[in-house]
Amino acid sequence: HLRSAQDFVNVGDEIEAVILTLDREERKMSLGIKQLTPDPWTDITTKYPVGSKHSGIVRNFTNFGVFVELEEGIDGLIYISDLSWTKKVKHPSEFTNVGDTLEVIVLELDVEGRKLSLGHKQTTENPWDKYEDDFGVGSKHTAAITEIVDKGATITFNEDIVAFVPQRHMEKEDGTKLKKGEEAEFQIIEFSKDFKRVVASHMVIHREEEAKNVRAAQKKQSEQVEKPTLGDANAKLQELKDKMDGKK
């Protein structure tokens, strides 16, 4: 990628070139140097098919991604969203440096447009696939309140998962709210792998326990009402005996 001819040749250099066009009337001709070597894009679909894995060198940054050179004349773009499964990268320079070597996967190939779309995070498994099982809706975990934020708080389960606790779900059994640094049990009430969003609740833990206690008490009371006592049974037997004696 040349910004000017001076990046490639200097005045006075002797070069070899191919004649591309010739205009006798205007006494002009255009020359080419790259035509002396094979076009690396000629067999691009064979060398870099979609899904293939390669190593490349970071050549340049943009606000939206990283340009990686696979070989001289062939480079591709890694969009910032394809750098990491877990890290929220604001600028590529936070993740890598010019000159670094990165493993990449070919995601898209546009032969006519001479464009390659690459991905780096795709070279490893998505840890959120496992988190989807470990932190699924309904699962319970113990953690401490990390920060009090607007409309709630955050809790850190591991280096990748920071869950949000809505304010009303911070309520403890005694009616007070959890404070920063306070450890408690939480239940996952929302999990989104695509948006990397996890929402947890402490309130549902004790509300669920209260509901269980209420159901248990109701069941016990119902059983006591329906279950006849020994005295009731004896009275009914005596009543039946009296009726039978009366018939005699």
Secondary structure, DSSP 8 states (H G I E B T S, - for coil): --SSGGGT--TT-----EEEEEETTTTEEEEESGGGS--TTTTHHHHS-TT-EEEEEEEEEETTEEEEEEETTEEEEEEGGGS-SS---SSGGGT--TT-EEEEEEEEEETTTTEEEEESGGGS--HHHHHHHHT-TT-EEEEEEEEEETTEEEEESSSS-EEEEEGGGGB-TTS-B--TT-EEEEEEEEEETTTTEEEEESHHHHHHHHHHHHHHHHHHHHHHHHS--HHHHHHHHHHHHHHHHHH-
